[in-house]
Amino acid sequence: MRVGQGFDAHRLIPDGLIRLGGVVVDTTRGVAATSDGDVAAHAVADALLGAAALGDLGELFPPSDPRWVGSDSMEMLGEVLRRVGGSGHRVRSIDLTVVAETVRVAPHRDAIRAALAARLGLPVSAVSVKATTTDGLGWLGRDEGIAALAVAVIDQGPAPGEL
């Protein structure tokens, strides 16, 4: 078994959408990012890359490369999954925590879990999604941004269903 952790954060902006795990959770504002700014997908992707010792999201999808402007973070996560699988590993579980002051995760938790599980080829029971605030502390507490932390557990061998 191998474990990796990932973190991502983005500044909130007045226009756009906020996506978590590919699910639109807020339509009143957006995030400043090169891609669609899905902090959940980015944190999970970095956790997987870390667990497999395959670098980080910035190496694979450099923000300086115009190809990634507006890109779909769940597609990026799919590419990360292909690389992790190509290195002989399979994903076993994901634990995700979203940190935001006013973005509500609870009404979307089941959809986020299902979307991440589907993208990763996992049962929903292997994907945990939680949320917390900073109780008004710092830039996250001032509702200036959103962040996510993820832990991924992987092991070696075929993916579920490939035996």
C-alpha positions as CSV (number, residue, x, y, z in Angstrom):
1,M,0.0,0.0,0.0
2,R,1.1,3.5,-0.7
3,V,-0.5,6.8,0.5
4,G,-0.3,10.3,-1.1
5,Q,-1.7,13.6,-0.1
6,G,-2.8,16.5,-2.3
7,F,-3.8,20.1,-1.7
8,D,-5.2,22.8,-4.0
9,A,-6.6,26.3,-3.4
10,H,-8.0,29.0,-5.7
11,R,-9.2,32.6,-5.2
12,L,-13.0,33.2,-5.6
13,I,-14.1,35.6,-8.3
14,P,-17.5,37.3,-8.9
15,D,-18.4,35.4,-12.1
16,G,-18.4,31.8,-13.2
17,L,-19.1,28.5,-11.6
18,I,-17.6,26.5,-8.8
19,R,-17.2,22.8,-9.5
20,L,-16.2,20.1,-7.0
21,G,-15.4,16.7,-8.4
22,G,-17.0,17.8,-11.7
23,V,-20.3,18.8,-9.9
24,V,-21.4,22.4,-10.1
25,V,-22.0,23.5,-6.5
26,D,-22.3,27.3,-6.9
27,T,-23.4,29.4,-9.9
28,T,-23.1,32.8,-8.2
29,R,-19.3,33.1,-8.5
30,G,-16.3,31.3,-9.8
31,V,-12.6,30.6,-9.2
32,A,-9.5,32.2,-10.7
33,A,-7.6,29.3,-12.4
34,T,-6.0,28.2,-15.6
35,S,-8.3,25.2,-15.9
36,D,-11.9,25.1,-14.6
37,G,-10.4,25.4,-11.1
38,D,-12.0,22.3,-9.6
39,V,-10.0,22.2,-6.3
40,A,-11.5,18.7,-5.4
41,A,-10.3,17.1,-8.7
42,H,-6.9,18.8,-8.4
43,A,-6.3,17.7,-4.8
44,V,-7.3,14.1,-5.6
45,A,-5.1,14.1,-8.7
46,D,-2.1,15.4,-6.8
47,A,-2.7,12.8,-4.0
48,L,-2.7,10.0,-6.6
49,L,0.4,11.4,-8.3
50,G,2.1,11.6,-4.9
51,A,1.2,8.1,-3.9
52,A,2.6,6.7,-7.1
53,A,5.6,9.0,-7.0
54,L,4.8,10.4,-10.4
55,G,5.3,14.1,-9.8
56,D,2.6,16.7,-9.5
57,L,-0.3,18.3,-11.4
58,G,1.8,21.3,-12.3
59,E,4.4,19.2,-14.1
60,L,1.8,17.3,-16.2
61,F,-0.4,20.3,-16.9
62,P,1.7,23.4,-16.6
63,P,-0.3,26.6,-16.1
64,S,2.1,28.4,-18.5
65,D,0.9,26.1,-21.4
66,P,-2.1,27.6,-23.2
67,R,-3.5,24.1,-23.9
68,W,-4.8,23.9,-20.4
69,V,-6.7,27.2,-20.3
70,G,-10.3,26.3,-19.3
71,S,-9.6,22.6,-19.3
72,D,-11.9,20.1,-17.6
73,S,-10.3,19.0,-14.3
74,M,-12.1,15.7,-14.3
75,E,-10.5,14.9,-17.7
76,M,-7.1,15.9,-16.2
77,L,-7.9,13.5,-13.3
78,G,-8.6,10.8,-15.9
79,E,-5.2,11.3,-17.4
80,V,-3.6,11.1,-13.9
81,L,-5.5,7.8,-13.3
82,R,-4.2,6.4,-16.6
83,R,-0.6,7.2,-15.5
84,V,-1.1,5.7,-12.1
85,G,-2.5,2.6,-13.7
86,G,0.3,2.5,-16.2
87,S,2.8,2.5,-13.3
88,G,1.3,-0.7,-12.1
89,H,-0.9,0.7,-9.3
90,R,-4.6,0.7,-8.6
91,V,-6.6,3.2,-6.6
92,R,-8.1,1.8,-3.4
93,S,-9.7,4.8,-1.7
94,I,-9.9,8.6,-1.6
95,D,-10.6,10.9,1.4
96,L,-11.4,14.5,0.4
97,T,-11.9,17.5,2.6
98,V,-13.1,20.8,1.1
99,V,-12.3,24.0,3.1
100,A,-14.7,26.9,2.4
101,E,-16.6,29.4,4.4
102,T,-19.8,29.7,2.4
103,V,-19.7,27.2,-0.4
104,R,-22.1,24.5,0.7
105,V,-20.8,20.9,0.1
106,A,-23.4,18.9,2.0
107,P,-26.2,19.3,-0.5
108,H,-23.9,18.0,-3.2
109,R,-21.9,15.4,-1.2
110,D,-23.5,12.3,-2.8
111,A,-23.1,13.7,-6.3
112,I,-19.5,14.6,-5.7
113,R,-18.7,11.1,-4.3
114,A,-20.5,9.4,-7.2
115,A,-18.7,11.6,-9.8
116,L,-15.2,10.9,-8.3
117,A,-16.0,7.2,-7.9
118,A,-17.1,6.9,-11.5
119,R,-14.0,8.7,-12.8
120,L,-11.7,6.6,-10.7
121,G,-13.5,3.3,-11.3
122,L,-14.2,2.9,-7.5
123,P,-17.3,2.0,-5.6
124,V,-18.8,5.0,-4.0
125,S,-18.0,3.5,-0.6
126,A,-14.3,4.0,-1.3
127,V,-14.7,7.8,-1.7
128,S,-15.2,10.1,1.3
129,V,-16.1,13.7,0.9
130,K,-16.2,16.1,3.9
131,A,-16.3,19.8,4.3
132,T,-15.2,22.3,6.9
133,T,-14.7,26.0,7.4
134,T,-12.0,28.0,9.1
135,D,-14.5,29.8,11.4
136,G,-13.8,33.1,9.8
137,L,-10.0,32.8,10.1
138,G,-7.7,33.9,7.2
139,W,-8.4,34.3,3.5
140,L,-10.6,31.2,3.5
141,G,-12.5,32.5,6.4
142,R,-13.0,35.8,4.7
143,D,-14.6,33.9,1.8
144,E,-11.9,34.9,-0.6
145,G,-11.2,31.4,-1.8
146,I,-11.8,27.7,-1.6
147,A,-9.4,24.8,-0.9
148,A,-9.3,21.1,-0.8
149,L,-7.1,18.4,0.8
150,A,-7.1,14.8,-0.4
151,V,-5.5,11.5,0.7
152,A,-5.3,8.6,-1.7
153,V,-4.5,5.0,-1.0
154,I,-3.1,2.9,-3.8
155,D,-1.6,-0.5,-4.2
156,Q,0.1,-2.6,-6.9
157,G,-1.9,-4.9,-9.1
158,P,-4.8,-4.9,-11.5
159,A,-7.7,-2.5,-11.1
160,P,-10.9,-3.9,-9.7
161,G,-12.7,-6.0,-12.3
162,E,-9.5,-6.7,-14.3
163,L,-8.7,-10.1,-12.6
